[in-house]
């Protein structure tokens, strides 16, 4: 029996072929239940770029959210304003500021065959690759 969390096992299976290397029937069984061998990096990028596009549009085509920026949920649930709220529910709570800092500092999401496409997407959204140093003034 496995004693680590299931997410850790999934990562180990993807990255190290743990429990499935040399066992094609196990691989097939995982595929039949919808196991994704590529993980969720692509889905994660789609959420980030979607939120980035909304943020950019709301801020005059400048994409430089503060580190603490988290995609908000509507101020009042189930209100008449829900249809006007710019952020889709699937993005609520996304730490966009941190994700974009990871892009700048660590090159997150910018590796592999889609790297140049993703950089171009960010450039088109007005991404600030080298923000000014120091604290932001509150406006």
C-alpha positions in Angstrom: 0.0 0.0 0.0 1.2 3.5 -0.8 1.7 5.8 2.2 2.1 9.2 0.4 -0.7 11.5 -0.8 -2.2 10.6 -4.2 -0.9 13.8 -5.8 2.6 12.8 -4.9 2.1 9.4 -6.4 0.7 10.9 -9.6 3.7 13.1 -9.9 6.1 10.2 -9.3 4.3 8.1 -11.9 4.5 10.9 -14.5 8.1 12.0 -13.9 9.8 8.7 -12.8 7.4 6.1 -14.3 7.1 4.8 -10.7 4.8 1.7 -10.5 4.3 1.5 -14.3 7.8 1.2 -15.8 7.8 -2.2 -17.6 4.1 -2.7 -16.8 2.1 -1.8 -19.9 -1.2 -3.1 -18.4 -0.8 -0.7 -15.5 -0.2 2.2 -17.9 -3.3 1.2 -20.0 -5.4 0.9 -16.8 -4.4 4.5 -15.8 -5.2 5.8 -19.3 -8.6 4.1 -19.2 -9.5 6.1 -16.0 -8.3 9.4 -17.5 -4.8 9.7 -16.1 -2.9 12.6 -17.8 0.7 11.8 -18.5 1.5 15.4 -19.2 0.2 16.7 -15.8 -1.6 20.0 -15.7 1.0 22.4 -16.8 -0.9 23.3 -20.0 -4.1 23.8 -18.1 -2.3 25.9 -15.6 -0.9 28.1 -18.3 -4.3 28.6 -19.9 -5.7 29.9 -16.6 -2.7 32.2 -16.1 -2.9 33.7 -19.6 -6.7 34.0 -19.4 -6.4 35.9 -16.1 -3.5 37.9 -17.5 -5.6 39.0 -20.5 -8.4 40.2 -18.3 -6.0 42.1 -16.0 -4.3 43.6 -18.9 -7.5 44.8 -20.5 -8.7 46.3 -17.1 -5.3 48.1 -16.7 -4.8 49.8 -20.1 -2.9 46.9 -21.7 -0.2 46.9 -19.0 0.4 43.6 -17.3 2.2 44.2 -14.0 0.0 43.1 -11.1 1.4 43.5 -7.6 2.8 40.3 -6.1 -0.2 39.9 -3.8 -2.8 40.2 -6.5 -5.3 37.3 -6.4 -8.1 37.0 -8.9 -11.2 38.2 -6.9 -14.6 36.6 -6.7 -17.7 38.9 -7.0 -18.3 41.1 -3.9 -21.8 39.6 -3.4 -22.5 36.1 -4.5 -25.6 35.5 -6.8 -26.1 39.2 -7.4 -27.4 40.8 -10.6 -23.8 42.0 -11.2 -22.6 38.4 -11.7 -23.1 38.7 -15.5 -20.9 41.9 -15.5 -18.1 40.4 -13.4 -15.0 40.1 -15.6 -13.5 37.1 -13.8 -14.8 33.6 -14.6 -15.4 31.5 -11.6 -12.7 29.0 -12.5 -10.1 31.8 -12.0 -11.3 33.0 -8.6 -8.5 32.7 -6.1 -5.7 32.4 -8.7 -2.6 34.0 -7.4 -1.8 35.9 -10.6 0.8 38.2 -9.1 2.8 35.3 -7.8 2.4 33.3 -11.0 3.7 36.2 -13.1 6.6 36.7 -10.7 7.5 33.1 -11.2 7.4 33.7 -15.0 9.9 36.6 -14.6 12.2 35.1 -12.0 12.0 31.3 -12.6 10.9 31.2 -16.3 7.8 29.3 -15.2 5.7 28.1 -18.1 8.4 29.3 -20.5 10.2 26.0 -21.2 9.5 23.5 -23.9 8.1 23.8 -27.4 5.5 26.5 -26.5 8.0 28.8 -24.8 8.2 31.4 -27.7 4.4 31.4 -28.2 3.8 32.0 -24.5 6.4 34.8 -24.4 4.7 36.4 -27.4 1.3 36.1 -25.7 2.7 37.9 -22.7 4.3 40.6 -24.8 1.0 41.2 -26.6 -0.7 41.7 -23.2 1.8 44.3 -22.2 3.7 42.1 -19.7 6.4 44.1 -17.8 9.4 41.8 -17.9 11.6 44.0 -15.7 9.4 46.0 -13.3 10.7 49.0 -11.4 12.3 48.1 -8.0 10.9 49.3 -4.7 7.5 49.6 -3.2 4.5 50.6 -5.2 2.7 53.6 -4.1 -0.9 53.1 -3.4 -3.2 55.1 -5.6 
